[in-house]
């Protein structure tokens, strides 16, 4: 049986199951298994003419104990006519496929979160995200006023399909004690790649890497290049083609391979097969510097990760000396309403409540609210609070909280397909199966084909 027929049969089966479910929602939502649904979860039904309470599902990838459960408990306690159930999915290929299948089959996932613009655009293109303009007008929300002018880059044919709950500042967390012991000066905002390398080399020793980056496909080799080229780094400046074969990306790629060869950074194969994480590497003393602003919640968890050193914050180094922007800030946690939801008005009510203040518990776990109504000092208190003594708070305010040069990808042609090509070709180079030049040339050729196919 060919792949096309297999997919068709699968979708038909899903739609049949959805029809059999009727207008009421089952206790175990479509696209989930029993462990995803709390024992006390109510079936997601609509508000009937008799005044039945509306039940909504909110799908996200953050662990319940890292904020979502507090959010749901707070909302449900303050609303008698709407109750929300949180359904967790994993933010990986399997988890995102699970969410997408649910969105295609039914309106169970009334509100859902996408964690990068590629997944967001796929859901918009598939017709699974509702155009929000009318609901925004009724709710009195002006996205540009609420989230900054950068959000306008996400307009599609004049319509908004999501609101960004968070603003994320990419940064490096580091062990200040290791810097002190090695006699290495602390990083400064905007430090250069040469300064970064000198520090990383001095901090590397037996059993300790100077720097750690997660095993995310091609990204260990592309990350520094993106700081120079911006969010549209994969494309030509005019957006008419792919621009992977360039000197800046090559320098970033070669830099990663050099760090691995010198033992400054962990080998990609070991990184992925051993399932290393930045929180483990930093907080277990295996790396002096790690990439990942989200691990603040693990730093705060001293029961799981006991440690006696302060954590500092550094910007990702500039690869190009002429660089004017750091391109470190981006919108995140894209909140959308399912186009098949039976309760879009109630879903928007939850969204408005969440974005304008209800997401405060999420800030305690490192998710910086994107809404302009949040006071920055209050967010700092929420994010660090009683754990402030674990950090260099001056650096936390200057780097983790203070740099908002939001960079938005405005070209998305075949972005998912190009990401796949990059991962495949670059990972071959990581494994020693081809050279950097071969990986770049092959990725450029294959990605250009994907781009042209998407344009035709």
Phi, psi and omega in degrees: 000128183284165186298319182300317180293322179300313181297318181299315180296321180297314180296322179298318179297318180296317180294324178296317178298321179297318181294319180297332180291338179072198183287330178284159179258145180280165180293325175259109187297150178304136179085007178234171169241178191298331184288344180277345186251121179304151182300330183262017184292131176275154175291146186274094178249173181267167175283114185278176179295342179272003178090023179299141180295134178281130178255126178244150170250136176241115182260128177208171185255359180278137180303141183308319184284355180259031175127315185304320182294321176298319179300309182299316181298319181293315180297312184296328179289334184258000180230125180264341185260346179227134175233138184246137174246132178267129176241120182269137168235161181270138182275065174221184184301316182294316181293318180292326175295320178300315177296315182298321178295321178296317180297322180291326188273329189199180177259020184303312181279083185300314178240134179220156183246131171254142187251003167206164187289337178293311178297320179301310184295324177298321181287326175293313181298327180281356180078019184265354177249134183281137171293126192263355191307312181296318179294323179296318179298314179298322181280352180073034181252123172256105185304320181294323178286322184282327187234000181096158185297337181300335182293339180295340178295343181268002176295136174237112183054041177077011184238144173264134177244001178201163170233134184276117182287330189233157164243129184247134174252108176298132180201170178254132172260141184219158181273105184294330179294321178296322176298315180298314183296326181272357181068031182260134179293145178294149179296152174246156180301127180083018181298156187271167178298320179298319177295318177300314182295320179298318178293313183299320180294318180293333183271350181279131178209181179301120178083359180228123175272146177290327184212148178225134174230138183299156180278070182257078177053231183282349192299327177303332181267342185256345192300313182294327179296323181296334179289339178267317190270341180085183189293335179267030189300336183280350190242162172294160185300326181270001176075017184264001181189186181263142182228065178270325182277082179217161187294326182291315178294322179298318179296320178296316179297310181296325177298317178297314181298324178293318180297319179295314182299328182268002177078011180283327181232150185290144177297140184300317182296314177298319181302313184281318183288329179269001176052049178290154178226152180297326180294318177296315185297317182284309191278347173259010175073025182263348178212142181279326180227140177223150175272133174143095180293335185290347185279004175306321182297332178281326175299321179292336184273076184286348176287316178282322183236072177295133178203156185239022179244154175278146177258129177255168181236132178229149174288156171295132186296155177277127180279329184247127182298338181270002185298129179258329180249150177269340181048050182256340187259144178207157172287156179207176182051064183289114183265123181231162175250132179299130179296342180262001181301138177278353186224061183295325180295316178292324177297320178293325177299318177294316180301312181300314179300316183295311186289328185270002177166333185294340182276008181311319178300333179291328180296333178294345181244027170090007180263111186279118180301138181270345184288136183294344181286346179280128175285129184300318180298323178294323180293319177302316180296320179293318185289325187244315174044236183290352180263011184303330182289353177276352188232162163276101189288334175296317178289325178301316181288325184281327186249303183295323185250343196258344185260108182237066174262072189301128179245126185238129175288122181253350177244123184232013183303120178053029186299320180295317180294322179292321176302317179297317178299313180301313180301314183295312184286319182289324179294332174296321177291320178302324183273002179081015183272345174202165181278169176301314181298320179294319180297316180293315181297316180294319179295319179300312183295313182292320181293324179296323176297315178299318179299312182293322177298321180290333181279337186279000000 
